[in-house]
């Protein structure tokens, strides 16, 4: 007998803060969500890339903004003496791969990925340091249609997951940049305003402006930024105030993207937020975030980043987005279809001494697509049924014993003990379909 050296009551101290074990039930739900996302990506023509866990820190840092650089996990490589990093975002990895490994492929690149990243987080924040990302990158197209495609895909994934109450907030970082560039403000003043606008803090914006010599026209433009949120009328309101060409081009860009999204039929899910300046040191045009009712953070985010691949020696326009799978899980955890994803179909309970028949039945069921496990441990009917219930198995199939004749099997629905006898010839037929009346 092996004696554990670990006190089981201390299980919460066995992992670093901010990471988790996911047991089969939760892992099954995560797999269900990832599968739904992956299906949509494949239907839109995206092909998967698998990125490495480790990167050279100096290389991956080229593709990260200051915020992501500060959150990367870094350590020395014993073999080379160089600094390594566990990446805090997969998009820079895709940019590196495209720029250095995919010259033989024609543009555009339609790339998808699923993976985990690590980010330093304040321990008291309660945030996970491990993030499950499922995303796409569309590289080589500078087009409103490419931006619209990203948003439409995000909507399709959320609809496919059965989520009805959600919104996609669309911004355009060049609108903000145009206003700031034309304002004549100093860099320290711009930083203060950026922080206040990012928090939608109208009073803080006014307080900063009161300490500047900005013109009345520029003050009006900046002061309205936290309030430019809502439907398409937001674009008209912004156009009536801004005068610089850069911001006007940004408004025209959003309008073009919205027109294409009308064709996709997803406009009811959209809102516009011209005061959204997330990723200002990274994004170059359209940005968006997806929010589900009842979830306090975005379930997906993305946008245009035309300057990223150039940092690795290959200039190409690009756009993309990623889902935070664990945030999606918090929105979907109790939905029936997600709950069902953790179940399995059959547990085979063999009462015969010979195991050849039950193994043949198991193989046949698996060929038909039913998940099938053998209860190899010798135990009685009640204990096998209890095991099936505990393991979220839908049906127990009994072979042999007094439950049925020799040419039948006995199938019991674990949830309510309702049962049916099925002829073995029917069980082996190509059109076998289990139907136990409620």
C-alpha positions in Angstrom: 0.0 0.0 0.0 1.3 3.4 -1.0 1.0 6.2 1.6 0.4 9.7 0.3 3.0 12.3 1.3 0.4 15.0 0.7 -2.3 16.0 3.1 -5.5 15.9 1.0 -7.0 18.7 3.1 -4.3 21.0 1.7 -5.3 20.5 -1.9 -5.9 24.3 -2.4 -2.3 24.9 -1.7 -0.9 22.4 -4.2 -1.2 24.8 -7.2 0.1 28.4 -7.7 -2.6 31.1 -7.4 -4.5 31.9 -10.6 -4.3 28.4 -12.2 -6.7 25.5 -11.9 -7.2 21.8 -12.4 -10.2 21.0 -14.5 -11.8 17.6 -13.7 -13.7 15.6 -16.3 -17.0 17.3 -16.0 -15.6 20.8 -16.4 -13.1 19.7 -19.0 -15.9 18.2 -21.0 -17.7 21.5 -21.1 -14.5 23.3 -22.1 -14.1 20.8 -24.9 -17.7 21.3 -26.0 -17.2 25.1 -26.3 -13.9 24.8 -28.1 -15.4 22.3 -30.5 -18.3 24.7 -31.3 -15.8 27.6 -31.9 -13.5 25.4 -34.0 -16.4 24.3 -36.2 -17.3 27.9 -37.1 -13.7 28.8 -37.8 -13.4 25.8 -40.2 -16.7 26.6 -42.0 -15.3 30.1 -42.7 -12.2 28.6 -44.3 -9.7 29.1 -41.5 -6.9 26.5 -41.0 -5.4 25.8 -37.6 -1.8 26.5 -36.5 -0.4 25.1 -33.3 2.1 27.5 -31.6 4.9 26.6 -29.2 4.6 27.1 -25.4 8.0 28.8 -25.2 9.5 31.7 -27.2 12.7 33.7 -26.9 11.7 36.7 -24.9 13.4 39.3 -27.2 11.6 37.8 -30.3 8.1 37.5 -28.9 8.4 41.0 -27.3 8.6 42.6 -30.7 4.9 41.7 -31.2 3.6 42.8 -27.8 2.5 46.1 -26.4 3.9 47.3 -23.1 0.9 45.9 -21.2 1.4 42.3 -22.5 5.2 42.6 -22.1 4.8 43.3 -18.4 2.5 40.3 -18.0 4.7 37.7 -19.6 6.3 34.9 -17.6 10.1 35.0 -18.1 13.0 32.7 -17.1 16.5 31.8 -18.1 17.2 28.9 -20.6 19.8 26.6 -19.1 20.9 25.4 -22.5 21.4 28.8 -24.2 21.6 31.3 -21.4 18.9 33.3 -23.2 15.8 34.7 -21.7 12.7 32.7 -22.5 9.0 33.6 -22.2 5.7 31.8 -21.9 3.7 33.9 -24.2 0.9 36.1 -22.8 -0.9 36.3 -26.2 -1.0 34.0 -29.3 -1.4 36.7 -32.0 2.3 37.8 -31.8 3.2 34.2 -32.4 1.0 34.0 -35.4 2.6 37.2 -36.7 6.1 35.7 -36.3 5.1 32.5 -38.0 3.5 34.3 -41.0 6.5 36.6 -41.4 9.2 34.0 -41.1 7.7 30.6 -42.1 4.8 31.2 -44.6 6.3 33.1 -47.6 5.4 30.2 -49.9 1.7 30.5 -49.1 -0.4 32.9 -51.1 -2.2 35.8 -49.3 -4.5 36.1 -47.5 -3.7 33.8 -44.6 -6.7 32.5 -42.8 -5.4 31.1 -39.6 -7.1 29.7 -36.5 -5.6 28.6 -33.2 -6.6 27.2 -29.8 -4.2 27.3 -26.9 -3.3 28.6 -23.4 -1.4 31.6 -22.4 -0.1 32.8 -19.1 -0.3 36.4 -17.8 0.9 37.8 -14.5 -2.1 39.1 -12.5 -2.5 40.8 -9.2 -3.2 37.9 -6.8 -5.8 39.9 -4.9 -7.8 40.5 -8.1 -8.9 36.9 -8.2 -8.2 36.8 -12.0 -7.0 33.6 -13.6 -3.4 33.8 -14.8 -4.1 31.0 -17.3 -6.2 32.0 -20.3 -7.7 29.6 -22.8 -7.8 31.4 -26.2 -9.6 30.3 -29.4 -9.1 32.8 -32.2 -8.5 33.6 -35.8 -6.2 35.9 -37.7 -6.9 37.2 -41.3 -3.6 38.4 -42.7 -3.2 40.2 -46.0 -6.4 42.1 -46.5 -6.9 45.8 -45.9 -10.6 45.8 -46.3 -13.8 46.7 -44.4 -15.1 43.3 -45.5 -12.3 41.6 -43.6 -13.1 43.6 -40.5 -16.8 42.8 -40.9 -16.0 39.1 -41.3 -14.4 39.0 -37.9 -17.5 40.5 -36.2 -19.9 38.3 -38.1 -17.9 35.2 -37.1 -18.0 36.2 -33.4 -21.8 36.6 -33.7 -22.2 33.2 -35.4 -20.2 31.5 -32.6 -22.3 33.1 -29.9 -25.5 32.2 -31.6 -24.2 28.6 -32.2 -23.6 28.3 -28.5 -27.2 29.2 -27.8 -26.5 32.7 -26.4 -29.3 35.2 -27.2 -28.5 38.2 -25.0 -25.1 39.6 -26.1 -23.7 42.7 -27.7 -20.6 43.4 -29.9 -19.2 46.8 -29.1 -17.4 48.3 -32.1 -14.8 51.1 -31.9 -12.2 52.7 -34.2 -8.9 53.7 -32.5 -8.0 56.1 -35.3 -11.0 58.3 -34.4 -9.4 59.0 -31.0 -5.9 59.3 -32.5 -7.1 62.0 -35.0 -8.7 64.1 -32.2 -5.5 63.8 -30.0 -3.2 64.7 -32.9 -5.2 67.8 -33.8 -5.6 69.0 -30.2 -2.1 70.4 -29.6 -2.0 68.8 -26.2 1.3 67.7 -24.6 2.1 64.0 -24.3 1.6 64.0 -20.5 -1.8 65.7 -21.0 -2.8 63.1 -23.6 -1.8 60.3 -21.2 -4.0 61.7 -18.5 -6.9 62.0 -20.9 -6.4 58.6 -22.3 -6.7 57.1 -18.8 -9.9 59.1 -18.0 -11.5 58.3 -21.3 -10.7 54.6 -21.0 -12.6 54.6 -17.7 -15.5 56.6 -19.2 -14.9 59.2 -16.4 -16.5 62.4 -17.7 -15.6 64.5 -14.7 -12.0 63.4 -14.8 -11.9 64.3 -18.5 -13.2 67.8 -17.7 -10.8 68.2 -14.8 -7.8 67.5 -17.1 -9.1 69.8 -19.9 -9.6 72.6 -17.3 -5.8 72.6 -16.7 -4.9 72.9 -20.5 -4.9 75.6 -23.0 -6.8 73.5 -25.6 -9.1 75.3 -28.0 -12.9 75.4 -27.5 -13.4 73.2 -30.6 -10.8 70.6 -29.5 -12.3 70.6 -25.9 -15.8 69.8 -27.3 -14.3 66.9 -29.4 -12.5 65.4 -26.4 -15.2 66.0 -23.9 -17.7 64.1 -26.0 -15.6 60.9 -26.3 -16.9 59.1 -23.2 -20.4 59.7 -24.4 -20.1 58.5 -27.9 -21.8 55.1 -27.2 -24.9 53.6 -28.8 -26.5 53.0 -32.2 -25.6 54.4 -35.6 -26.7 57.9 -34.6 -23.4 58.0 -32.7 -21.7 58.3 -36.0 -23.8 61.3 -37.0 -23.2 63.0 -33.7 -19.4 62.5 -34.0 -19.4 63.7 -37.6 -21.1 66.9 -36.5 -18.3 67.8 -34.1 -15.0 66.5 -35.4 -13.2 68.4 -38.2 -9.9 66.5 -38.7 -9.5 64.2 -41.7 -8.1 61.3 -39.7 -11.1 61.0 -37.5 -13.5 61.5 -40.4 -11.9 58.7 -42.3 -12.3 56.5 -39.2 -16.0 57.3 -39.1 -16.3 56.4 -42.8 -14.5 53.1 -42.1 -16.9 52.2 -39.4 -19.9 53.1 -41.6 -18.6 50.8 -44.4 -18.1 47.9 -41.9 -21.6 48.4 -40.5 -23.1 48.3 -44.1 -21.5 44.9 -44.7 -22.7 43.7 -41.3 -26.2 44.7 -42.4 -25.9 42.2 -45.2 -24.8 39.5 -42.7 -28.0 40.3 -40.7 -26.3 40.8 -37.4 -26.8 44.5 -36.8 -29.2 44.0 -33.9 -26.3 42.7 -31.9 -24.0 45.7 -32.5 -23.3 48.9 -30.5 -20.8 51.6 -31.4 -18.3 53.0 -28.8 -16.0 55.7 -30.2 -14.6 56.2 -26.7 -13.2 52.7 -26.7 -9.4 53.0 -26.8 -8.4 49.5 -25.6 -5.2 48.4 -27.3 -4.3 51.9 -28.5 -0.6 50.9 -28.8 -1.5 47.8 -30.8 -4.6 48.2 -32.9 -4.7 50.4 -36.0 -8.4 50.6 -36.9 -11.6 48.8 -36.1 -11.7 47.1 -32.7 -14.5 45.2 -31.0 -15.4 43.3 -27.8 -18.3 40.8 -27.2 -20.3 41.0 -24.0 -22.8 38.5 -22.7 -25.5 39.6 -20.2 -24.6 38.6 -16.7 -20.8 38.3 -17.4 -18.7 41.1 -16.1 -15.9 40.9 -18.7 -15.6 40.5 -22.5 -16.0 37.0 -23.9 -14.1 37.9 -27.0 -12.1 40.8 -28.3 -10.1 41.8 -31.4 -9.6 44.2 -34.2 -7.2 45.5 -36.9 -3.5 45.5 -36.3 -1.8 46.4 -39.6 1.7 47.1 -38.1 2.3 43.8 -36.3 3.8 41.5 -38.9 6.2 44.2 -40.1 7.9 44.0 -36.7 9.1 40.5 -37.9 10.1 41.7 -41.3 6.9 41.2 -43.4 4.5 44.1 -43.7 0.9 43.0 -44.2 -2.5 44.3 -43.1 -4.2 42.1 -40.6 -7.3 41.7 -38.4 -8.4 39.0 -36.0 -10.0 38.2 -32.7 -10.1 35.6 -29.9 -12.6 34.1 -27.5 -11.7 33.8 -23.8 -13.0 30.2 -23.4 -13.2 30.3 -19.6 -15.2 33.5 -19.6 -17.5 31.9 -22.1 -17.8 28.9 -19.8 -19.0 31.1 -17.0 -21.7 32.4 -19.3 -22.7 28.9 -20.4 -22.0 26.6 -17.4 -25.5 25.7 -16.5 -27.1 25.6 -20.0 -28.6 22.1 -20.7 -26.6 21.5 -23.9 -23.4 22.3 -22.1 -24.4 20.1 -19.2 -25.1 17.3 -21.7 -21.5 17.6 -23.0 -20.1 16.0 -19.9 -22.3 12.9 -20.3 -21.4 9.5 -22.0 -23.8 7.1 -23.7 -23.3 3.6 -22.4 -21.9 1.5 -19.6 -21.9 -2.2 -20.5 -22.7 -4.5 -17.5 -21.8 -8.1 -18.5 -23.2 -11.0 -16.4 -21.8 -13.7 -18.7 -18.5 -15.5 -17.9 -17.5 -15.1 -21.6 -16.5 -11.5 -22.5 -16.3 -11.9 -26.2 -19.9 -11.0 -26.9 -19.9 -7.8 -24.7 -16.6 -6.7 -26.3 -18.2 -7.2 -29.8 -21.2 -5.1 -28.8 -19.0 -2.4 -27.4 -17.1 -2.2 -30.7 -20.3 -2.0 -32.7 -21.7 0.8 -30.6 -18.5 2.8 -30.9 -18.6 2.3 -34.7 -22.1 3.8 -34.6 -20.8 6.9 -32.7 -22.0 6.0 -29.2 -19.4 6.5 -26.4 -19.2 3.1 -24.6 -17.4 2.0 -21.5 -17.1 -1.5 -20.0 -17.7 -2.0 -16.3 -14.7 -4.3 -16.0 -14.9 -4.3 -12.2 -17.0 -7.2 -10.9 -19.9 -5.8 -8.9 -23.6 -6.2 -8.6 -26.3 -4.4 -10.6 -27.0 -1.7 -8.1 -23.4 -0.7 -7.7 -22.8 -0.6 -11.4 -25.9 1.6 -11.8 -24.6 3.9 -9.1 -21.2 4.1 -10.8 -23.0 5.0 -14.1 -24.9 7.8 -12.4 -21.8 9.2 -10.7 -19.9 9.2 -14.0 -22.7 11.0 -15.9 -23.4 8.0 -18.2 -26.8 8.0 -19.7 -27.6 4.3 -20.1 -26.5 1.0 -18.6 -26.8 -2.0 -20.9 -27.0 -5.4 -19.3 -25.8 -8.5 -21.2 -26.9 -11.9 -19.7 -28.5 -12.7 -16.4 -32.2 -12.9 -15.8 -33.0 -9.4 -17.0 -33.7 -10.5 -20.6 -33.6 -13.5 -22.9 -30.4 -14.7 -24.6 -31.2 -12.9 -27.8 -31.8 -9.6 -26.1 -30.0 -6.9 -24.1 -31.5 -4.9 -21.2 -31.0 -1.2 -21.3 -31.9 1.1 -18.4 -31.9 4.9 -18.4 -29.7 5.8 -15.5 -31.6 9.1 -14.6 -34.9 7.4 -13.8 -34.4 3.6 -14.0 -36.8 3.3 -17.0 -35.8 0.3 -19.1 -36.3 -1.4 -22.4 -35.4 -4.8 -23.9 -33.7 -4.7 -27.3 -33.2 -7.6 -29.7 -29.5 -8.1 -30.4 -30.2 -8.2 -34.1 -31.7 -4.8 -33.9 -28.8 -3.6 -31.8 -26.4 -4.6 -34.5 -28.3 -3.2 -37.4 -27.2 0.0 -39.1 -30.4 1.9 -38.2 -30.3 1.2 -34.5 -31.6 4.2 -32.5 -32.3 4.0 -28.8 -35.7 5.2 -27.8 -36.9 4.9 -24.2 -40.3 6.7 -23.7 -40.3 9.3 -21.0 
